[in-house]
Protein backbone atom coordinates (compact mmCIF):
# COMPACT_ATOMS: atom_id res chain seq x y z
CA UNK A 1 0.00 0.00 0.00
CA UNK A 2 2.82 2.42 0.93
CA UNK A 3 4.55 1.63 -2.39
CA UNK A 4 1.37 2.33 -4.39
CA UNK A 5 0.85 5.67 -2.63
CA UNK A 6 4.38 6.74 -3.52
CA UNK A 7 3.92 5.78 -7.17
CA UNK A 8 0.68 7.81 -7.26
CA UNK A 9 2.40 10.83 -5.67
CA UNK A 10 5.26 10.73 -8.23
CA UNK A 11 2.76 10.46 -11.08
CA UNK A 12 0.76 13.49 -9.83
CA UNK A 13 3.90 15.59 -9.44
CA UNK A 14 4.90 14.68 -12.99
CA UNK A 15 1.42 15.38 -14.35
CA UNK A 16 1.11 18.86 -12.82
CA UNK A 17 4.65 19.81 -13.82
CA UNK A 18 3.80 19.39 -17.52
CA UNK A 19 3.03 22.62 -19.46
CA UNK A 20 -0.63 23.05 -20.36
CA UNK A 21 -1.42 22.19 -23.95
CA UNK A 22 -1.44 25.23 -26.21
CA UNK A 23 0.16 27.55 -23.62
CA UNK A 24 3.60 29.04 -23.89
CA UNK A 25 5.68 29.43 -20.76
CA UNK A 26 5.63 33.05 -19.57
CA UNK A 27 8.99 34.71 -18.96
CA UNK A 28 9.42 38.12 -17.41
CA UNK A 29 11.13 40.31 -20.04
CA UNK A 30 14.65 41.58 -19.48
CA UNK A 31 13.84 44.66 -21.55
CA UNK A 32 10.15 45.52 -20.95
CA UNK A 33 8.48 47.87 -23.42
CA UNK A 34 6.93 51.27 -22.72
CA UNK A 35 8.64 51.78 -19.35
CA UNK A 36 8.22 55.45 -18.42
CA UNK A 37 8.71 55.93 -14.67
CA UNK A 38 10.42 52.73 -13.52
CA UNK A 39 14.20 52.48 -14.12
CA UNK A 40 14.99 51.74 -17.75
CA UNK A 41 17.62 49.14 -16.76
CA UNK A 42 15.13 47.12 -14.72
CA UNK A 43 15.94 43.40 -14.70
CA UNK A 44 13.30 40.70 -15.09
CA UNK A 45 13.54 39.79 -11.41
CA UNK A 46 13.23 43.43 -10.36
CA UNK A 47 10.22 43.89 -12.65
CA UNK A 48 8.51 40.82 -11.18
CA UNK A 49 9.19 42.06 -7.64
CA UNK A 50 7.81 45.53 -8.44
CA UNK A 51 4.63 44.17 -10.05
CA UNK A 52 4.00 41.85 -7.11
CA UNK A 53 4.47 44.77 -4.72
CA UNK A 54 1.93 46.86 -6.64
CA UNK A 55 -0.55 43.99 -6.72
CA UNK A 56 -0.25 43.27 -3.00
CA UNK A 57 -0.22 46.93 -1.98
CA UNK A 58 -3.46 47.72 -3.83
CA UNK A 59 -5.12 44.31 -3.50
CA UNK A 60 -5.59 44.06 -7.27
CA UNK A 61 -4.73 41.72 -10.14
CA UNK A 62 -2.63 42.44 -13.22
CA UNK A 63 -5.63 43.42 -15.36
CA UNK A 64 -6.27 46.39 -13.07
CA UNK A 65 -3.65 48.28 -15.11
CA UNK A 66 -2.80 45.99 -18.02
CA UNK A 67 -4.77 44.82 -21.05
CA UNK A 68 -5.50 41.14 -20.71
CA UNK A 69 -8.14 38.65 -19.67
CA UNK A 70 -7.92 37.01 -16.26
CA UNK A 71 -7.12 33.33 -16.63
CA UNK A 72 -5.59 33.71 -20.08
CA UNK A 73 -1.84 33.07 -20.61
CA UNK A 74 0.31 36.16 -20.15
CA UNK A 75 1.65 35.57 -23.64
CA UNK A 76 -1.74 36.81 -24.93
CA UNK A 77 -1.68 40.03 -22.88
CA UNK A 78 -0.64 43.45 -24.16
CA UNK A 79 1.46 44.74 -21.27
CA UNK A 80 2.86 47.66 -23.29
CA UNK A 81 -0.58 49.14 -23.97
CA UNK A 82 -1.61 52.40 -22.29
CA UNK A 83 -5.31 51.75 -22.94
CA UNK A 84 -6.31 51.48 -19.28
CA UNK A 85 -6.42 54.78 -17.31
CA UNK A 86 -5.25 53.01 -14.17
CA UNK A 87 -1.85 52.52 -15.75
CA UNK A 88 -1.28 56.27 -16.07
CA UNK A 89 -2.62 56.78 -12.55
CA UNK A 90 -0.10 54.20 -11.33
CA UNK A 91 2.72 56.08 -13.03
CA UNK A 92 1.72 59.34 -11.36
CA UNK A 93 1.47 57.58 -8.00
CA UNK A 94 4.97 56.13 -8.46
CA UNK A 95 6.35 59.60 -9.23
CA UNK A 96 4.61 60.95 -6.14
CA UNK A 97 6.14 58.14 -4.09
CA UNK A 98 9.60 59.05 -5.42
CA UNK A 99 9.02 62.69 -4.40
CA UNK A 100 7.90 61.73 -0.89
CA UNK A 101 10.88 59.43 -0.35
CA UNK A 102 13.22 62.15 -1.62
CA UNK A 103 11.71 64.61 0.85
CA UNK A 104 11.85 62.08 3.70
CA UNK A 105 15.58 61.66 3.07
CA UNK A 106 16.03 65.26 4.24
CA UNK A 107 14.38 64.55 7.59
CA UNK A 108 16.24 63.08 10.53
CA UNK A 109 14.60 59.69 11.15
CA UNK A 110 12.95 59.14 14.52
CA UNK A 111 14.19 55.56 14.74
CA UNK A 112 17.40 53.68 14.03
CA UNK A 113 16.30 52.95 10.45
CA UNK A 114 14.72 55.28 7.91
CA UNK A 115 11.15 54.54 6.84
CA UNK A 116 10.40 54.44 3.12
CA UNK A 117 7.08 54.90 1.39
CA UNK A 118 5.56 51.98 -0.52
CA UNK A 119 2.16 51.46 -2.11
CA UNK A 120 1.06 49.56 0.99
CA UNK A 121 1.83 52.53 3.25
CA UNK A 122 -1.35 54.30 2.10
CA UNK A 123 -3.37 51.65 0.30
CA UNK A 124 -3.17 48.74 2.77
CA UNK A 125 -4.43 46.34 0.13
CA UNK A 126 -7.16 48.61 -1.30
CA UNK A 127 -7.20 50.12 -4.76
CA UNK A 128 -8.58 53.41 -3.36
CA UNK A 129 -7.13 54.37 0.03
CA UNK A 130 -10.22 55.96 1.55
CA UNK A 131 -11.16 56.31 5.19
CA UNK A 132 -14.15 54.36 6.48
CA UNK A 133 -16.24 57.53 6.58
CA UNK A 134 -15.31 58.31 2.96
CA UNK A 135 -16.28 54.77 1.97
CA UNK A 136 -19.78 54.92 3.44
CA UNK A 137 -20.29 58.53 2.33
CA UNK A 138 -19.49 57.57 -1.25
CA UNK A 139 -21.84 54.59 -1.04
CA UNK A 140 -24.53 56.92 0.29
CA UNK A 141 -24.09 59.40 -2.57
CA UNK A 142 -24.35 56.60 -5.11
CA UNK A 143 -27.10 54.39 -3.73
CA UNK A 144 -28.62 55.92 -0.60
CA UNK A 145 -28.56 55.17 3.10
CA UNK A 146 -29.54 51.49 3.06
CA UNK A 147 -26.71 50.62 0.69
CA UNK A 148 -24.28 52.73 2.72
CA UNK A 149 -25.13 50.69 5.84
CA UNK A 150 -24.87 47.47 3.85
CA UNK A 151 -21.50 48.58 2.48
CA UNK A 152 -20.25 49.25 6.01
CA UNK A 153 -21.20 45.70 7.05
CA UNK A 154 -19.49 44.26 3.95
CA UNK A 155 -16.28 46.19 4.66
CA UNK A 156 -16.25 44.97 8.24
CA UNK A 157 -16.73 41.37 7.11
CA UNK A 158 -13.85 41.64 4.63
CA UNK A 159 -11.36 43.80 6.50
CA UNK A 160 -12.01 43.40 10.22
CA UNK A 161 -8.80 42.59 12.10
CA UNK A 162 -6.55 43.52 9.17
CA UNK A 163 -5.70 47.01 10.39
CA UNK A 164 -7.22 48.67 7.33
CA UNK A 165 -10.16 50.45 8.95
CA UNK A 166 -10.99 51.32 12.55
CA UNK A 167 -14.25 49.52 13.21
CA UNK A 168 -13.94 49.96 16.97
CA UNK A 169 -14.67 53.70 17.07
CA UNK A 170 -18.04 55.43 17.22
CA UNK A 171 -16.54 58.47 15.52
CA UNK A 172 -17.16 57.24 11.96
CA UNK A 173 -20.95 57.00 12.26
CA UNK A 174 -21.03 60.12 14.46
CA UNK A 175 -19.37 62.20 11.75
CA UNK A 176 -21.38 60.60 8.96
CA UNK A 177 -24.62 61.23 10.84
CA UNK A 178 -23.59 64.81 11.57
CA UNK A 179 -22.97 65.44 7.87
CA UNK A 180 -26.54 64.26 7.18
CA UNK A 181 -27.88 66.42 9.98
CA UNK A 182 -26.03 69.46 8.63
CA UNK A 183 -27.64 68.78 5.25
CA UNK A 184 -31.11 68.82 6.87
CA UNK A 185 -31.53 65.09 6.22
CA UNK A 186 -32.75 64.68 9.77
CA UNK A 187 -34.59 61.37 9.46
CA UNK A 188 -31.57 59.68 7.90
CA UNK A 189 -29.28 61.26 10.49
CA UNK A 190 -31.47 59.84 13.26
CA UNK A 191 -31.23 56.39 11.68
CA UNK A 192 -27.43 56.61 11.64
CA UNK A 193 -27.19 57.91 15.21
CA UNK A 194 -29.51 55.17 16.48
CA UNK A 195 -27.38 52.59 14.69
CA UNK A 196 -24.32 54.09 16.35
CA UNK A 197 -25.82 53.66 19.83
CA UNK A 198 -26.69 50.07 18.95
CA UNK A 199 -23.12 49.35 17.87
CA UNK A 200 -21.55 51.37 20.69
CA UNK A 201 -24.03 51.38 23.59
CA UNK A 202 -21.31 52.48 26.05
CA UNK A 203 -20.29 55.55 24.03
CA UNK A 204 -21.25 58.87 25.61
CA UNK A 205 -20.59 60.64 22.30
CA UNK A 206 -22.94 58.34 20.39
CA UNK A 207 -25.80 59.10 22.78
CA UNK A 208 -25.01 62.80 22.77
CA UNK A 209 -25.12 62.89 18.97
CA UNK A 210 -28.46 61.08 18.97
CA UNK A 211 -29.81 63.57 21.51
CA UNK A 212 -28.74 66.51 19.32
CA UNK A 213 -30.64 65.02 16.38
CA UNK A 214 -33.73 64.57 18.55
CA UNK A 215 -33.48 68.24 19.55
CA UNK A 216 -33.43 69.27 15.91
CA UNK A 217 -36.65 67.33 15.26
CA UNK A 218 -38.33 68.82 18.33
CA UNK A 219 -38.44 65.48 20.13
CA UNK A 220 -37.33 66.99 23.42
CA UNK A 221 -38.38 64.09 25.65
CA UNK A 222 -36.28 61.68 23.59
CA UNK A 223 -33.43 64.19 23.58
CA UNK A 224 -33.53 64.45 27.39
CA UNK A 225 -33.36 60.67 27.77
CA UNK A 226 -30.44 60.42 25.35
CA UNK A 227 -28.53 63.25 27.04
CA UNK A 228 -29.10 61.66 30.44
CA UNK A 229 -27.70 58.38 29.10
CA UNK A 230 -24.71 60.24 27.70
CA UNK A 231 -24.00 61.86 31.09
CA UNK A 232 -24.45 58.55 32.87
CA UNK A 233 -21.72 57.08 30.68
CA UNK A 234 -19.46 60.12 30.99
CA UNK A 235 -20.21 62.55 33.83
CA UNK A 236 -17.58 64.93 32.38
CA UNK A 237 -19.55 65.51 29.16
CA UNK A 238 -20.06 69.27 29.51
CA UNK A 239 -21.93 69.64 26.22
CA UNK A 240 -24.53 67.05 27.25
CA UNK A 241 -24.95 68.74 30.65
CA UNK A 242 -25.46 72.17 29.07
CA UNK A 243 -27.99 70.88 26.54
CA UNK A 244 -29.85 68.89 29.19
CA UNK A 245 -30.13 71.95 31.41
CA UNK A 246 -31.36 73.99 28.46
CA UNK A 247 -34.01 71.40 27.57
CA UNK A 248 -35.30 71.08 31.11
CA UNK A 249 -35.75 74.85 31.40
Secondary structure as the mmCIF struct_conf table of DSSP 4:
data_model
#
loop_
_struct_conf.conf_type_id
_struct_conf.id
_struct_conf.beg_label_comp_id
_struct_conf.beg_label_asym_id
_struct_conf.beg_label_seq_id
_struct_conf.end_label_comp_id
_struct_conf.end_label_asym_id
_struct_conf.end_label_seq_id
HELX_RH_AL_P HELX_RH_AL_P1 UNK A 2 UNK A 17
BEND BEND1 UNK A 18 UNK A 18
HELX_LH_PP_P HELX_LH_PP_P1 UNK A 19 UNK A 20
TURN_TY1_P TURN_TY1_P1 UNK A 21 UNK A 22
HELX_LH_PP_P HELX_LH_PP_P2 UNK A 24 UNK A 26
BEND BEND2 UNK A 30 UNK A 31
BEND BEND3 UNK A 33 UNK A 34
BEND BEND4 UNK A 36 UNK A 38
TURN_TY1_P TURN_TY1_P2 UNK A 40 UNK A 41
HELX_RH_AL_P HELX_RH_AL_P2 UNK A 44 UNK A 58
TURN_TY1_P TURN_TY1_P3 UNK A 59 UNK A 59
HELX_RH_3T_P HELX_RH_3T_P1 UNK A 62 UNK A 64
TURN_TY1_P TURN_TY1_P4 UNK A 65 UNK A 65
BEND BEND5 UNK A 66 UNK A 66
STRN STRN1 UNK A 67 UNK A 67
TURN_TY1_P TURN_TY1_P5 UNK A 70 UNK A 71
BEND BEND6 UNK A 72 UNK A 72
HELX_RH_3T_P HELX_RH_3T_P2 UNK A 74 UNK A 76
STRN STRN2 UNK A 78 UNK A 78
TURN_TY1_P TURN_TY1_P6 UNK A 79 UNK A 80
BEND BEND7 UNK A 84 UNK A 84
HELX_RH_AL_P HELX_RH_AL_P3 UNK A 85 UNK A 104
TURN_TY1_P TURN_TY1_P7 UNK A 105 UNK A 106
BEND BEND8 UNK A 107 UNK A 107
HELX_LH_PP_P HELX_LH_PP_P3 UNK A 108 UNK A 109
BEND BEND9 UNK A 110 UNK A 113
HELX_RH_AL_P HELX_RH_AL_P4 UNK A 119 UNK A 123
TURN_TY1_P TURN_TY1_P8 UNK A 124 UNK A 125
BEND BEND10 UNK A 127 UNK A 128
HELX_RH_AL_P HELX_RH_AL_P5 UNK A 132 UNK A 143
HELX_RH_AL_P HELX_RH_AL_P6 UNK A 145 UNK A 159
TURN_TY1_P TURN_TY1_P9 UNK A 160 UNK A 163
BEND BEND11 UNK A 164 UNK A 165
TURN_TY1_P TURN_TY1_P10 UNK A 167 UNK A 168
TURN_TY1_P TURN_TY1_P11 UNK A 170 UNK A 170
HELX_RH_AL_P HELX_RH_AL_P7 UNK A 171 UNK A 182
TURN_TY1_P TURN_TY1_P12 UNK A 183 UNK A 184
HELX_RH_AL_P HELX_RH_AL_P8 UNK A 186 UNK A 199
TURN_TY1_P TURN_TY1_P13 UNK A 201 UNK A 202
HELX_RH_AL_P HELX_RH_AL_P9 UNK A 204 UNK A 217
TURN_TY1_P TURN_TY1_P14 UNK A 218 UNK A 218
HELX_RH_AL_P HELX_RH_AL_P10 UNK A 220 UNK A 233
TURN_TY1_P TURN_TY1_P15 UNK A 235 UNK A 236
HELX_RH_AL_P HELX_RH_AL_P11 UNK A 238 UNK A 248
#
